[in-house]
Amino acid sequence: QVQLVESGGGLVQAGGSLRLSCVASGRTVSNTHMGWFRQAPGKEREFVAAIRRIETITYYADSVKGRFTISRDSAKNTVYLQMNSLEPEDTAVYYCAADRSIRPIPAKVPSLYDYWGQGTQVTVSS
């Protein structure tokens, strides 16, 4: 059974930073496409970042490029999302997701991910 557990969310002022963690069990993150998504109230879940299985190649939504960094620690079986220069528009519930396929690059569509964490709230005040 695959479980993803996120942590690290919270309340931060605009311009601040947070690091989200996603601890996986039942599946090896280094051999899995891993992604971060977010969902704001009244909006659809949207892609934030992903890291390709095996190779450390990363992908970002235009809205977070240059501010957010996705990474993984294979020894801890954990994926991180470092978020810098946070803006009020980044306020959302952030979800970690795993894609068990071997497609060439990670998907940016939520429906193509097989496993999800429970989410962690990020609130950025202006």
C-alpha positions in Angstrom: 0.0 0.0 0.0 1.4 3.4 -1.0 1.1 6.3 1.3 2.2 9.9 0.9 2.3 12.2 3.9 2.9 15.9 3.4 4.1 18.3 6.0 5.6 21.8 6.3 2.7 24.0 5.4 1.8 27.1 7.4 1.2 30.8 7.5 3.9 33.0 6.1 4.2 36.7 5.0 4.6 37.6 1.4 8.2 37.3 0.4 8.8 34.5 2.9 9.8 30.8 2.4 8.5 27.4 3.3 9.7 23.9 2.6 7.1 21.2 2.1 8.0 17.5 2.6 6.4 14.4 1.2 7.4 11.1 2.9 6.5 8.1 0.8 6.0 4.5 1.9 5.2 1.5 -0.2 7.0 3.0 -3.2 10.5 4.3 -4.0 10.4 7.9 -4.9 13.6 7.7 -6.9 11.9 5.2 -9.3 8.6 7.2 -9.5 7.5 10.4 -11.2 6.6 12.6 -8.3 4.6 15.8 -8.5 3.3 18.7 -6.4 -0.1 20.2 -7.1 -2.1 22.9 -5.4 -5.7 23.8 -5.1 -7.1 27.1 -4.0 -10.7 27.6 -2.8 -13.1 27.6 -5.7 -10.4 26.6 -8.2 -9.3 23.4 -9.9 -6.2 21.5 -8.8 -3.2 22.7 -10.7 0.3 21.5 -11.5 3.1 23.1 -9.6 6.2 21.0 -10.1 7.4 17.5 -10.9 10.6 15.5 -10.8 11.3 12.7 -13.3 11.9 9.1 -12.1 15.5 7.9 -12.0 16.9 11.1 -13.6 16.9 14.3 -11.7 15.0 16.4 -14.2 12.5 18.9 -12.9 9.5 20.6 -14.4 7.7 23.7 -13.1 4.5 25.7 -13.8 5.3 29.1 -15.2 3.8 30.8 -12.2 6.4 29.3 -9.8 9.5 29.0 -12.1 12.5 30.6 -10.4 10.8 30.7 -7.0 10.1 27.0 -6.2 12.4 24.0 -6.3 11.4 20.3 -6.2 14.0 17.8 -5.0 14.2 14.3 -3.5 16.2 12.5 -0.9 16.4 8.9 -1.9 17.8 7.8 1.5 14.8 9.3 3.2 12.3 8.4 0.4 11.1 12.0 0.6 10.3 14.6 -2.0 10.6 18.3 -1.1 9.2 21.6 -2.4 11.2 24.6 -1.4 9.1 27.7 -1.9 10.8 31.1 -1.9 9.5 34.6 -2.5 6.0 33.5 -1.7 3.1 35.6 -2.9 -0.6 35.7 -1.7 -1.5 34.0 -4.9 0.4 30.9 -3.8 -2.2 30.4 -1.0 -3.6 26.9 -1.4 -3.7 23.3 -0.2 -0.6 21.6 -1.6 -0.6 18.0 -2.5 2.1 15.5 -3.2 1.4 12.9 -5.9 3.0 9.8 -7.4 2.7 8.5 -10.9 3.5 4.8 -11.2 3.7 4.9 -15.0 7.0 4.9 -17.0 5.9 7.7 -19.4 8.9 9.6 -20.7 8.2 12.7 -18.6 6.0 13.4 -15.6 2.4 14.3 -16.3 1.1 17.8 -15.5 -2.5 16.5 -15.3 -3.8 15.4 -11.9 -5.9 12.6 -13.3 -2.7 10.8 -14.5 -1.3 10.5 -10.9 -2.1 7.3 -9.0 -1.4 8.2 -5.4 -2.1 11.3 -3.4 -1.3 12.7 0.0 -3.8 14.4 2.3 -2.5 17.9 1.5 -1.0 20.6 3.6 -2.3 24.2 3.8 -0.1 27.1 2.7 -1.3 30.6 3.5 0.6 33.7 2.4 -0.5 37.0 3.9 0.1 40.3 2.2 
